[in-house]
Amino acid sequence: AGFSVGAPVDHRELVAAALERTAAHPPAVTLVHLMGPDFPTMIGNLAAAFQAGTVTPIRIVATA
């Protein structure tokens, strides 16, 4: 499609720090308010997959 893909940027350390901060000091308004009552299960599954290395946050920038 004519895109040039740059080098992927791994955000693993950024997400790990955010998870630690959120666990220590949960904000007053969270995604729970938007995602509904199953959100704690969803975020628990995400955190477990992240810690196990099953998923990792990568940003890929493509330019035209």
N, CA, C and O atoms as a Tinker XYZ file with bonds, in Angstrom:
   256  protein
     1  N      0.818000   -1.188000    0.000000    73     2
     2  CA     0.000000    0.000000    0.000000    64     1     3
     3  C      0.862000    1.253000    0.000000    63     2     4     5
     4  O      0.345000    2.364000    0.119000    81     3
     5  N      2.170000    1.083000   -0.132000    73     3     6
     6  CA     3.045000    2.243000   -0.181000    64     5     7
     7  C      3.499000    2.763000    1.168000    63     6     8     9
     8  O      4.056000    3.858000    1.251000    81     7
     9  N      3.274000    2.006000    2.215000    73     7    10
    10  CA     3.696000    2.446000    3.536000    64     9    11
    11  C      5.130000    2.025000    3.800000    63    10    12    13
    12  O      5.584000    0.986000    3.321000    81    11
    13  N      5.828000    2.834000    4.557000    73    11    14
    14  CA     7.159000    2.501000    5.046000    64    13    15
    15  C      7.024000    2.263000    6.541000    63    14    16    17
    16  O      6.556000    3.135000    7.272000    81    15
    17  N      7.431000    1.088000    6.994000    73    15    18
    18  CA     7.278000    0.730000    8.407000    64    17    19
    19  C      8.586000    0.973000    9.128000    63    18    20    21
    20  O      9.634000    0.459000    8.736000    81    19
    21  N      8.511000    1.769000   10.194000    73    19    22
    22  CA     9.690000    2.041000   11.008000    64    21    23
    23  C      9.949000    0.912000   11.987000    63    22    24    25
    24  O      9.213000   -0.074000   12.025000    81    23
    25  N     10.987000    1.060000   12.766000    73    23    26
    26  CA    11.342000    0.050000   13.762000    64    25    27
    27  C     10.288000    0.014000   14.859000    63    26    28    29
    28  O      9.835000    1.066000   15.310000    81    27
    29  N      9.885000   -1.188000   15.302000    73    27    30
    30  CA     8.917000   -1.270000   16.393000    64    29    31
    31  C      9.522000   -0.736000   17.695000    63    30    32    33
    32  O     10.723000   -0.861000   17.935000    81    31
    33  N      8.677000   -0.147000   18.515000    73    31    34
    34  CA     9.103000    0.383000   19.807000    64    33    35
    35  C      8.426000   -0.441000   20.893000    63    34    36    37
    36  O      7.198000   -0.479000   20.974000    81    35
    37  N      9.219000   -1.095000   21.721000    73    35    38
    38  CA     8.697000   -1.935000   22.796000    64    37    39
    39  C      8.366000   -1.062000   23.997000    63    38    40    41
    40  O      9.227000   -0.341000   24.502000    81    39
    41  N      7.129000   -1.124000   24.453000    73    39    42
    42  CA     6.676000   -0.318000   25.588000    64    41    43
    43  C      6.490000   -1.162000   26.849000    63    42    44    45
    44  O      5.742000   -0.775000   27.747000    81    43
    45  N      7.165000   -2.311000   26.924000    73    43    46
    46  CA     7.013000   -3.215000   28.050000    64    45    47
    47  C      7.321000   -2.537000   29.394000    63    46    48    49
    48  O      6.544000   -2.663000   30.341000    81    47
    49  N      8.439000   -1.825000   29.481000    73    47    50
    50  CA     8.808000   -1.171000   30.742000    64    49    51
    51  C      7.801000   -0.095000   31.131000    63    50    52    53
    52  O      7.471000    0.050000   32.307000    81    51
    53  N      7.314000    0.656000   30.150000    73    51    54
    54  CA     6.318000    1.696000   30.396000    64    53    55
    55  C      5.040000    1.095000   30.971000    63    54    56    57
    56  O      4.488000    1.616000   31.941000    81    55
    57  N      4.569000    0.000000   30.376000    73    55    58
    58  CA     3.340000   -0.647000   30.839000    64    57    59
    59  C      3.545000   -1.284000   32.208000    63    58    60    61
    60  O      2.656000   -1.209000   33.056000    81    59
    61  N      4.688000   -1.905000   32.438000    73    59    62
    62  CA     4.966000   -2.505000   33.741000    64    61    63
    63  C      4.912000   -1.445000   34.842000    63    62    64    65
    64  O      4.324000   -1.673000   35.899000    81    63
    65  N      5.520000   -0.297000   34.594000    73    63    66
    66  CA     5.500000    0.793000   35.577000    64    65    67
    67  C      4.085000    1.308000   35.801000    63    66    68    69
    68  O      3.702000    1.596000   36.935000    81    67
    69  N      3.305000    1.426000   34.730000    73    67    70
    70  CA     1.920000    1.903000   34.854000    64    69    71
    71  C      1.083000    0.917000   35.653000    63    70    72    73
    72  O      0.272000    1.329000   36.483000    81    71
    73  N      1.265000   -0.381000   35.417000    73    71    74
    74  CA     0.524000   -1.383000   36.182000    64    73    75
    75  C      0.874000   -1.313000   37.670000    63    74    76    77
    76  O     -0.006000   -1.432000   38.523000    81    75
    77  N      2.142000   -1.123000   37.974000    73    75    78
    78  CA     2.569000   -1.008000   39.372000    64    77    79
    79  C      1.971000    0.229000   40.029000    63    78    80    81
    80  O      1.473000    0.158000   41.153000    81    79
    81  N      2.016000    1.371000   39.330000    73    79    82
    82  CA     1.444000    2.608000   39.883000    64    81    83
    83  C     -0.051000    2.483000   40.108000    63    82    84    85
    84  O     -0.570000    2.923000   41.133000    81    83
    85  N     -0.742000    1.883000   39.148000    73    83    86
    86  CA    -2.191000    1.745000   39.252000    64    85    87
    87  C     -2.564000    0.818000   40.396000    63    86    88    89
    88  O     -3.533000    1.072000   41.111000    81    87
    89  N     -1.804000   -0.253000   40.575000    73    87    90
    90  CA    -2.082000   -1.174000   41.683000    64    89    91
    91  C     -1.850000   -0.498000   43.026000    63    90    92    93
    92  O     -2.594000   -0.736000   43.977000    81    91
    93  N     -0.826000    0.341000   43.110000    73    91    94
    94  CA    -0.497000    1.016000   44.367000    64    93    95
    95  C     -1.436000    2.179000   44.671000    63    94    96    97
    96  O     -1.773000    2.424000   45.830000    81    95
    97  N     -1.857000    2.894000   43.631000    73    95    98
    98  CA    -2.693000    4.084000   43.799000    64    97    99
    99  C     -3.766000    4.120000   42.721000    63    98   100   101
   100  O     -3.633000    4.864000   41.749000    81    99
   101  N     -4.834000    3.325000   42.872000    73    99   102
   102  CA    -5.876000    3.315000   41.843000    64   101   103
   103  C     -6.524000    4.693000   41.699000    63   102   104   105
   104  O     -6.822000    5.350000   42.697000    81   103
   105  N     -6.739000    5.126000   40.466000    73   103   106
   106  CA    -7.382000    6.426000   40.258000    64   105   107
   107  C     -8.857000    6.388000   40.648000    63   106   108   109
   108  O     -9.465000    5.321000   40.732000    81   107
   109  N     -9.423000    7.577000   40.884000    73   107   110
   110  CA   -10.827000    7.668000   41.293000    64   109   111
   111  C    -11.768000    7.221000   40.171000    63   110   112   113
   112  O    -12.782000    6.574000   40.430000    81   111
   113  N    -11.434000    7.564000   38.940000    73   111   114
   114  CA   -12.235000    7.168000   37.787000    64   113   115
   115  C    -11.366000    6.251000   36.936000    63   114   116   117
   116  O    -10.253000    6.608000   36.548000    81   115
   117  N    -11.889000    5.077000   36.655000    73   115   118
   118  CA   -11.106000    4.090000   35.921000    64   117   119
   119  C    -11.897000    3.537000   34.737000    63   118   120   121
   120  O    -13.045000    3.916000   34.508000    81   119
   121  N    -11.269000    2.647000   33.999000    73   119   122
   122  CA   -11.958000    1.983000   32.902000    64   121   123
   123  C    -13.110000    1.113000   33.396000    63   122   124   125
   124  O    -13.991000    0.759000   32.613000    81   123
   125  N    -13.117000    0.764000   34.682000    73   123   126
   126  CA   -14.230000   -0.006000   35.253000    64   125   127
   127  C    -15.541000    0.704000   34.978000    63   126   128   129
   128  O    -16.552000    0.066000   34.685000    81   127
   129  N    -15.524000    2.020000   35.071000    73   127   130
   130  CA   -16.738000    2.795000   34.852000    64   129   131
   131  C    -17.224000    2.675000   33.403000    63   130   132   133
   132  O    -18.422000    2.774000   33.140000    81   131
   133  N    -16.309000    2.465000   32.480000    73   131   134
   134  CA   -16.668000    2.350000   31.073000    64   133   135
   135  C    -16.881000    0.908000   30.625000    63   134   136   137
   136  O    -17.755000    0.633000   29.803000    81   135
   137  N    -16.084000   -0.010000   31.166000    73   135   138
   138  CA   -16.094000   -1.393000   30.691000    64   137   139
   139  C    -17.102000   -2.284000   31.416000    63   138   140   141
   140  O    -17.465000   -3.348000   30.914000    81   139
   141  N    -17.547000   -1.857000   32.576000    73   139   142
   142  CA   -18.556000   -2.636000   33.277000    64   141   143
   143  C    -17.995000   -3.552000   34.351000    63   142   144   145
   144  O    -16.798000   -3.525000   34.636000    81   143
   145  N    -18.860000   -4.361000   34.944000    73   143   146
   146  CA   -18.490000   -5.151000   36.120000    64   145   147
   147  C    -17.486000   -6.275000   35.837000    63   146   148   149
   148  O    -16.866000   -6.785000   36.771000    81   147
   149  N    -17.316000   -6.668000   34.584000    73   147   150
   150  CA   -16.344000   -7.722000   34.275000    64   149   151
   151  C    -14.933000   -7.183000   34.079000    63   150   152   153
   152  O    -14.007000   -7.954000   33.828000    81   151
   153  N    -14.758000   -5.872000   34.189000    73   151   154
   154  CA   -13.443000   -5.295000   33.942000    64   153   155
   155  C    -12.361000   -5.827000   34.869000    63   154   156   157
   156  O    -11.259000   -6.083000   34.385000    81   155
   157  N    -12.590000   -6.010000   36.162000    73   155   158
   158  CA   -11.526000   -6.561000   37.013000    64   157   159
   159  C    -11.002000   -7.912000   36.490000    63   158   160   161
   160  O     -9.801000   -8.176000   36.550000    81   159
   161  N    -11.893000   -8.750000   35.986000    73   159   162
   162  CA   -11.466000  -10.028000   35.405000    64   161   163
   163  C    -10.655000   -9.783000   34.142000    63   162   164   165
   164  O     -9.621000  -10.415000   33.926000    81   163
   165  N    -11.132000   -8.852000   33.302000    73   163   166
   166  CA   -10.431000   -8.541000   32.047000    64   165   167
   167  C     -9.013000   -8.036000   32.319000    63   166   168   169
   168  O     -8.058000   -8.511000   31.705000    81   167
   169  N     -8.872000   -7.077000   33.236000    73   167   170
   170  CA    -7.560000   -6.499000   33.509000    64   169   171
   171  C     -6.665000   -7.516000   34.209000    63   170   172   173
   172  O     -5.450000   -7.520000   34.011000    81   171
   173  N     -7.263000   -8.372000   35.023000    73   171   174
   174  CA    -6.480000   -9.446000   35.649000    64   173   175
   175  C     -5.920000  -10.401000   34.616000    63   174   176   177
   176  O     -4.767000  -10.821000   34.710000    81   175
   177  N     -6.737000  -10.747000   33.626000    73   175   178
   178  CA    -6.272000  -11.618000   32.542000    64   177   179
   179  C     -5.174000  -10.938000   31.735000    63   178   180   181
   180  O     -4.183000  -11.571000   31.371000    81   179
   181  N     -5.350000   -9.639000   31.454000    73   179   182
   182  CA    -4.343000   -8.902000   30.711000    64   181   183
   183  C     -3.031000   -8.829000   31.489000    63   182   184   185
   184  O     -1.960000   -9.057000   30.927000    81   183
   185  N     -3.114000   -8.513000   32.771000    73   183   186
   186  CA    -1.903000   -8.424000   33.592000    64   185   187
   187  C     -1.181000   -9.770000   33.657000    63   186   188   189
   188  O      0.047000   -9.821000   33.577000    81   187
   189  N     -1.932000  -10.850000   33.802000    73   187   190
   190  CA    -1.318000  -12.190000   33.850000    64   189   191
   191  C     -0.642000  -12.523000   32.521000    63   190   192   193
   192  O      0.465000  -13.061000   32.508000    81   191
   193  N     -1.298000  -12.208000   31.408000    73   191   194
   194  CA    -0.716000  -12.477000   30.088000    64   193   195
   195  C      0.521000  -11.617000   29.861000    63   194   196   197
   196  O      1.501000  -12.082000   29.279000    81   195
   197  N      0.483000  -10.367000   30.316000    73   195   198
   198  CA     1.623000   -9.466000   30.187000    64   197   199
   199  C      2.804000   -9.986000   30.991000    63   198   200   201
   200  O      3.927000  -10.042000   30.491000    81   199
   201  N      2.546000  -10.365000   32.239000    73   199   202
   202  CA     3.619000  -10.861000   33.109000    64   201   203
   203  C      4.187000  -12.186000   32.617000    63   202   204   205
   204  O      5.367000  -12.468000   32.824000    81   203
   205  N      3.362000  -12.999000   31.969000    73   203   206
   206  CA     3.825000  -14.280000   31.429000    64   205   207
   207  C      4.550000  -14.103000   30.097000    63   206   208   209
   208  O      5.171000  -15.041000   29.597000    81   207
   209  N      4.474000  -12.904000   29.524000    73   207   210
   210  CA     5.112000  -12.665000   28.238000    64   209   211
   211  C      4.280000  -13.103000   27.049000    63   210   212   213
   212  O      4.773000  -13.144000   25.922000    81   211
   213  N      3.017000  -13.431000   27.296000    73   211   214
   214  CA     2.122000  -13.846000   26.219000    64   213   215
   215  C      1.762000  -12.675000   25.317000    63   214   216   217
   216  O      1.645000  -12.838000   24.102000    81   215
   217  N      1.586000  -11.503000   25.903000    73   215   218
   218  CA     1.325000  -10.280000   25.146000    64   217   219
   219  C      2.362000   -9.238000   25.538000    63   218   220   221
   220  O      2.842000   -9.230000   26.672000    81   219
   221  N      2.700000   -8.376000   24.619000    73   219   222
   222  CA     3.606000   -7.273000   24.923000    64   221   223
   223  C      3.208000   -6.058000   24.082000    63   222   224   225
   224  O      2.852000   -6.201000   22.912000    81   223
   225  N      3.267000   -4.895000   24.662000    73   223   226
   226  CA     2.867000   -3.703000   23.937000    64   225   227
   227  C      3.977000   -3.234000   22.990000    63   226   228   229
   228  O      5.082000   -2.909000   23.425000    81   227
   229  N      3.673000   -3.205000   21.716000    73   227   230
   230  CA     4.623000   -2.749000   20.691000    64   229   231
   231  C      3.919000   -1.686000   19.860000    63   230   232   233
   232  O      2.766000   -1.846000   19.458000    81   231
   233  N      4.635000   -0.605000   19.616000    73   231   234
   234  CA     4.111000    0.451000   18.743000    64   233   235
   235  C      4.883000    0.388000   17.434000    63   234   236   237
   236  O      6.114000    0.398000   17.433000    81   235
   237  N      4.170000    0.325000   16.335000    73   235   238
   238  CA     4.785000    0.340000   15.011000    64   237   239
   239  C      4.211000    1.537000   14.263000    63   238   240   241
   240  O      2.996000    1.677000   14.124000    81   239
   241  N      5.094000    2.384000   13.791000    73   239   242
   242  CA     4.673000    3.575000   13.068000    64   241   243
   243  C      4.888000    3.341000   11.583000    63   242   244   245
   244  O      5.991000    2.999000   11.156000    81   243
   245  N      3.841000    3.523000   10.803000    73   243   246
   246  CA     3.926000    3.394000    9.352000    64   245   247
   247  C      3.605000    4.748000    8.733000    63   246   248   249
   248  O      2.638000    5.407000    9.116000    81   247
   249  N      4.414000    5.147000    7.789000    73   247   250
   250  CA     4.191000    6.424000    7.131000    64   249   251
   251  C      3.980000    6.200000    5.642000    63   250   252   253
   252  O      4.469000    5.227000    5.068000    81   251
   253  N      3.255000    7.102000    5.038000    73   251   254
   254  CA     2.989000    7.003000    3.599000    64   253   255
   255  C      4.052000    7.740000    2.817000    63   254   256
   256  O      4.003000    7.771000    1.587000    81   255
